[in-house]
Amino acid sequence: MLRALESRFEVFGALRAALGATLQPIERAQDFGSRLLRRWRPSKLVRPIIPLVLGNPDLGHQIYRNRFVLAGQAISGGTHSIFAKPVLEPAWLIELHGFAWLAHLEAAGSAMHRAYARTLVLDWVNEARNLPKEAKHPDVAAVRLMALVRHAPFLLKGASSSFEDKFLRLIARETTQMAHEPGRIEEALALAYAVTAFESSATFRSHAYERLETAIAEQILPDGGHVSRNPATLLKLLLDLVPLRSAIIAAREPLPKRLNAGLERMLPMLRFFSHGDDGLAVIEGVADPSVREMRAVFGQDTTLGRPVSLAAYSGFSRMAHGGATVITDFGPDAACSGPLAFEFSDGPSRIVVNCGLPADGSKRWIYAASGPAAHNTLSLDSYILERSQGPLSWLTGSLRKTQVERRGVSDSGSFGTFFRGGNVLTGNLLHERDLYLSVAGDDFRGEDRLVRDGASDPALMGLPYVLRFHLHPSIKATLSKDGETVMLILANRTAWRFAAKGCVIDLADSVYLAGLPQPRRTQQIVLKGVIGRHDRVNWAFRRLAKRDKRETPGNRAPELPF
């Protein structure tokens, strides 16, 4: 009895200790926020934080007419405040109350645009009690505070003392809210922005930088990728972090070491995700290649760190030779929508691309673009698979997944780079993919294998599968008459030939969504097979040498029979 009570007290003690460890960051944040609320009142702007990317003046002119184009939807406020407009679309409200549109008014540049920007800020302050829930979300508040800080020079130039006082009070209030939010990197960034740009004590800045460094350590993986595995999230953070670092350096203040170390890991990883056009690979939630934003970050990168070939923590592989680039996703998370999917480009021309996500946030298209069929990988018909395996197939699948994890191995040499990855499709079926890119970048090959084991193999026999290679809309594809090869003509007139064996080749319609206001029609190479008959498929993309126009049949070297 006594021992049972002692054990129970030990459990209670452990729970109390765990709860205390959980609440400690929150308590520290609340304490810091309380001290900031009591002691900090920004009096002037001393360290401007200059954004890397400018706004669109055309959109600025529309905003001046009280017409906001946000989240792919244009809404006019008419003669009333846009903040009083009843809008049901959450994505539109998030962008409105995030204040990123201030960049467009600043890009428009005239005094009337500056005055109207101040009017909008005051309108928002006046509507503070009636704001929708989206405006009060910590992440939205963080984006709003950073936008206000970033565009403070634009708003305060020539402003009246009345506006300046209200603006500084707004900054103080929003900053205090950020100080009470523990842990998240967005809130830590916003807090660091405010105490860096406006006059503050070294102690406050030190606390803010410490919180930011802690958030970076928690959310940035050792290889420089973000825990979400979304390259667009990494780009967004760098668009905010790089100007902050520049402002600290411009003020000739010591740069926090862990902050700088985090940036030096993140910048090479951003290059890891870039194609020859400097845009992001369309993988793991990327909705826009963001070429302009990528080039803006690269223009401020003084480290020039080379990307690795295998980012094991993030779950991506990169092969780059002779202008050709292949980026493969072998991530371990269950939410990975395109296991072993890759993208392939030649110089600035993208050849094989995933479908991406729609820029307007359309739920119908997001659902359609989130499955394996929208990625360059192998997919099965889930309905047929469930019928063949019975209602308990999920149980055997979960048991198999604990034994065989998705994996990726890369090796480079004088011949080129080789990658091997594996992924469990179902309880008794494994998809293995080998990729090879030659050192000249003119030969990209792959092999896809279906490996079956266990007593349920007969249930899988005869099931159809499809390997898809979605082509960029700029690619002109032609299937040969014998159906054995596909000729690909790039926008720069470079030609590639695709061939495969162990399957049936076809060309089908597809769509490309990334970075476009509307889906754009394109094509996909489709390789069809049947489990048990086509368990190994070999395929290759080979660049064709351009023929010299001065060459005549008389002086051309003979083709040898090997």
Buried (B, 14 or more C-beta within 10 A) or exposed (E): EEEEEEEEEEEEEEEEEEEEEEEEEEEBBBEBBEBBBEEBBBEEBEBBBEBBEEBBBEBBBBBBEBBBBBBBBEBEBEEEBBBEBEBEBBBBBBBBBBBBBBBBBBBBEEEEBBBBBBEBBBBBBEBEEEBBEBBEBBBBBBBBBBBBBBBBBBBBEEBEEEBBEBBBEBBBEBBBBBBBBBBBBBBBBBBBBBBBBBBBEEEBBEBBBBBBBBBBEEBBBEBBBBBBBBBBBBBBBBBBBBBBBBBBEEEEEEEBEBBBBBBBBBBBBBBBBBBBBBBBBBBBBBBBBBBEBBBBBBEBBEEEBEBBBBBBBBBBBBBBBBBBBBBBBBBBEEEBBBBBBBBBBBBBBBBBBBBBBBBBBBEEBBEBBBEBBBBBBBBBBEEEBEEBBEEEBEEBBEEBBEEEEBBBBBEBEEEBBBBBBBBBBBBBBBBBBBBBBBBEBBBBBBBBBBBBEEEBEEBBEEBEBBBBBBBBBBBBBEBEEEEEBBBBBBEEEBBBBBBBEBBEBBBEEBBBBBBBEEBBEBBBBBBBBBBBEBBBBBBBBBBEEEEEEEEEEEEEEEEEEE
